[in-house]
Amino acid sequence: MAGVNFAGSFMIECDFRGVDLSRSTFAACHIRNVRFDGAFLDAVDFSGADWFNALGLNAPQLSASQTSTLMRSPATEAEMLAFLDRSYAIPFSSWGWRVQQELRQTWATYLQPGGLAGEVALWAEPARPGTGTEPADPLARVCEAVRQLQRQSELLRTYRPITRAPRVFLVYTFFPRITASLKELDCVNSAKWPHTCWAMEFSELRGQAKEKLALTEASMDDEPWYQITALLSVLERLREKAAEECPQLRDG
């Protein structure tokens, strides 16, 4: 089943144990109680899919997927239940005892210290100074952070209008990763950067992006697309400005 496009499918309790799903896409899929034990997930796209409600996943297996597409997991069982209430029409309490127990046991495993939820959260974080894995210089950090901004922008542009699944993507993936990347761009300091004028202009755009992000998050109870369009426009201008210092960004 390698390379299959399942995008947008309602796939609860499907069984993919031991199946080769390489290069497949589960974008915007509902995959609650789907079994992935021993499945091959190389380069799989999970954009907007609730992977933390699927069964049988482990870190080595999931790390082979497109990890930039994995949404942030809710942090507690209560948050998991709240997520289900927002994402599925039928309430958790109406599901069968077996289904409920499978989910509770899976959540307990994923959420335990050192569990899969924590691993996925670490994959989403930019490298931090002093860890030995960060880019070698501030310009490299800028280039990588801008690439992450562009990746999330490209994913978001595939969602319009903002219906239930894309709202989940916004809250659990897009907002946290845009926030982290913009924070990483704080490394640009006009007082220290070699090209002062560029750094001042870049910092102004970064500030505008943070403001637009805050407005977009605040508009989630209404139709947020107007604010999203404004945010994407600023992020594109930020990429263009970064490309003046990092030419490899000019071609995306």
Secondary structure, DSSP 8 states (H G I E B T S, - for coil): -TT-B-TT-B-TT-B-TT-B-TT-B-TT-B-TT-B-TT-B-TT-B-TT--GGGSBS--HHHHTTS-GGG-----SSHHHHHHHHHHH-SS-GGGS-HHHHHHHHHHHHHHHSTTSHHHHHHHHHS---TTSS-S-SSHHHHHHHHHHHHHHHHHHHHT--S--HHHHHHIIIIIHHHHHHHHHHGGG--TTTSSSHHHHHHHHHHHHHHHHHHHHHHHTTTS--HHHHHHHHHHHHHHHHHHHHH-GGGTT-
